[in-house]
């Protein structure tokens, strides 16, 4: 009986530790998704301010300004795509809760009747381990989905940042070009 209790305690601790680590990963992914969403929101606000105030001094017929406006529009769309992927990553999915108990309660019932033997003890242990394994697999799959959405969000955010930077440089070049001519 002591060997079974030791095995069960070890398995329980192992799955419980894995579950805690998976929950920490979940939290970290959510924090990163929130950061991406906030960054995209700030950049959308900056882009809106840039588009309405900075472009006014130049005529819209200037080809450099048209190019900068086009890049700004592309950057705006990429920022929205990034924000949407961040929201998808933050979407709360149905997740299994950690199994309650550790199986010791079930084993105590059978200690009074040793003739039932090792098969029942093995079944109890097997049920507990299966429940923990399924729960951890469920949380791992959700974390994987969140990570994919976060990765996509970061990709589009990087693209939008690049497009916005190029748009500002092109715009400033056009502004200087107009001043020099």
Secondary structure as GFF3:
##gff-version 3
##sequence-region A 1 181
A	DSSP	alpha_helix	2	49	.	.	.	ID=ss1
A	DSSP	pi_helix	50	54	.	.	.	ID=ss2
A	DSSP	alpha_helix	63	90	.	.	.	ID=ss3
A	DSSP	alpha_helix	104	111	.	.	.	ID=ss4
A	DSSP	three_ten_helix	114	116	.	.	.	ID=ss5
A	DSSP	alpha_helix	117	180	.	.	.	ID=ss6
###
